[in-house]
C-alpha cells in the first residue's frame, strides 16, 4: 500500500515538473514574440520567428525528461521490482530452476 502511495506521489511530482516546464517554454515563446512585435513584426510573424529561434519544442521536452532522470537506472529499478514481485507470487519456479542448475 505504501509502495502505491510512493509511486503515485512520484508520478504527481513528475507531472508537476512537466507542466511547469511546458509553462516555462510557453512563457519564453510569448516573451520572445512580444519583443519581436516591439521591433515591428506582425503578431503572426513574431510568433513564428520566436518558435524558429527557440527550436523544436518536443526536442526540448525530451531533453528535459532525459536530464531529469537517469533512464537506464530507472529501467533497472523497474526490472528488479518486477523480478521480486514474480518471486513473491510464484517462489516454486525459481527454486526449481536453481536446484536444476546445481
C-alpha positions in Angstrom: 0.0 0.0 0.0 2.8 2.4 0.9 4.5 1.5 -2.4 1.5 2.6 -4.4 1.3 5.8 -2.5 5.0 6.5 -3.1 4.6 5.7 -6.8 1.5 8.0 -7.0 3.4 10.7 -5.3 6.4 10.3 -7.6 4.1 10.4 -10.6 2.4 13.5 -9.4 5.7 15.2 -8.9 6.9 14.2 -12.4 3.7 15.6 -13.9 4.1 18.8 -11.9 7.6 19.2 -13.2 6.5 18.6 -16.8 3.6 21.1 -16.5 6.0 23.7 -15.0 8.5 23.1 -17.8 5.7 23.4 -20.5 4.5 26.7 -18.9 8.1 28.0 -18.9 8.5 27.2 -22.6 5.2 28.9 -23.4 6.2 31.9 -21.4 9.6 32.1 -23.1 8.0 32.0 -26.6 5.4 34.7 -25.6 8.2 37.0 -24.3 10.2 36.5 -27.4 7.2 37.1 -29.6 6.4 40.3 -27.6 10.0 41.5 -28.1 9.8 40.8 -31.9 6.5 42.7 -32.1 8.1 45.7 -30.4 10.7 45.5 -33.2 8.0 45.9 -35.8 7.0 42.4 -36.8 3.3 41.4 -37.1 1.8 39.2 -34.4 1.8 36.1 -36.5 5.3 36.7 -37.8 6.6 37.4 -34.3 5.2 34.1 -33.0 6.6 32.2 -36.0 10.1 33.7 -35.6 10.0 33.1 -31.8 9.3 29.4 -32.5 12.1 29.2 -35.1 14.6 30.8 -32.8 13.6 28.5 -29.9 13.8 25.4 -32.0 11.8 22.2 -31.6 9.6 22.3 -28.5 9.3 18.5 -28.5 13.0 18.0 -28.5 13.4 20.4 -25.6 10.8 18.4 -23.6 12.6 15.2 -24.4 15.9 16.6 -23.3 14.2 17.8 -20.0 12.8 14.3 -19.4 16.2 12.6 -20.0 18.1 15.1 -17.9 15.7 14.8 -15.0 16.4 11.1 -14.6 18.9 8.5 -15.4 16.8 6.4 -17.7 18.9 3.2 -17.6 18.9 3.3 -13.8 15.2 3.8 -13.7 14.7 0.8 -16.0 17.0 -1.3 -13.9 14.9 -0.5 -10.8 11.7 -1.3 -12.5 13.1 -4.7 -13.7 14.3 -5.5 -10.2 10.9 -4.7 -8.7 9.2 -6.8 -11.3 11.5 -9.7 -10.6 10.9 -9.5 -6.9 7.1 -9.4 -7.4 7.4 -12.5 -9.6 9.4 -14.3 -7.0 6.8 -13.5 -4.3 3.9 -14.6 -6.5 5.5 -18.0 -7.5 8.5 -18.9 -5.4 8.5 -22.6 -6.5 9.6 -21.9 -10.1 12.9 -20.1 -9.2 13.7 -22.7 -6.5 13.2 -25.5 -9.1 15.4 -23.7 -11.6 18.1 -23.1 -9.1 18.1 -26.8 -8.0 18.4 -27.8 -11.6 21.5 -25.7 -12.0 23.1 -27.4 -9.1 
